[in-house]
Amino acid sequence: MDQARLAGVGNLIADEALWKAGLDPRRPASSLTTAETRRLHRHLRAVVSDLLERGGSHLGDLLAARVPGGRCPRDGEPLARDQVGGRTTWWCPRHQR
């Protein structure tokens, strides 16, 4: 997520929200449908709420899998890793489109 457009959303939060929303982090925001934008917004709010409830430490579902050889907690697919906007991101090629 472009920090110039959505400041404060770091790699972990962005990866978690995009993973939960089923969206490929390489997609430009302009390519998202209205429904996808709403879905991302809903999951972003939920991830941040979870973070705040846990005292600020990030313990999302995807976090432990964000390592070389890591697998998607949802479907077991090997996670992909790339640089998007100069930042490292992890995603599941099977269900994040």
N, C-alpha and C positions, 0 to 999 in steps of 0.2 A: 504494500500500500504506500502510495506516494506521501511522504511526510509533509510536503508542501500543501497537500490537499486535506490530509487527515492526520494532524500532528498528535503524537503521543501513543500511537498504535505501533508498538514494536514488533519485531519478527515473531516472537512467541504468540502474542495475541492475534496478529494477522494470520499466521499459519493455522491456529486453532479455529478461528472464526470461519476462514475460508474452507477448512476441512469439514467443519460441521455443516456449512452451507452447501458443500459439494461443488465448489467453484475452483477452477484452475487459477492459480495465482499469476499466471502469465497472461491472462486475458486482460485487455484494456477495459477500464471501467465503462467506457463508452459502448462496449459490446454487450453489456449486461441488459437483460430485459427488465421491465419494471418489477416483475415478480422476483427475479433474481436479486435485484437491488434491495427489495424489501426483506427477502430471506437473509441476505448478508447482514443487513442492519439489525434484524432480530437476533441473529447469532452473535454478532459483535457485542450487542448490549448484554446478552446472557454471559458471554465469556468475561467481560469486564465485571459484571455483577458477581460471578463466581470468584474472580480474583479478589475483589474487595471483601467478600465474605470470608475468605481464607487469610485475610490479613495482608494481602498484597503479594504473597508468594504464588507463583504460577505452577499449578499442578494439574493442568488440563490432560485430557485423554491422549492427545497426540505427543505430548512432551517427551515421554520416555522413548518413543519410536524415532525421534529426530536425531538419529545417529547413523553412521555408515552401516548398511545391512539391516536397518530398521524396517519394520513392516507395519502396514496400516492396521490399527486396532480394530477397524470395522470389517475388513475383508481379507487380511493377511497378505495383500499385494505388497511387493517391495516398494518402498517410498522412493520417489525421485527427488533430486536436489539440484538446485540451479541458482543463479544470481538473477534477481529481478530488481531493476532499479538500483543496482549496486548493493543489494542486500541478499543474504542467503535465505532461501525459502525451501521448504519441504512440502511435498504433496503426494497424494495417491493418484496415479494416472488412471486407475480403473474407474473411480467414482467422482473424481473432481474434474469437471469439464467446463 
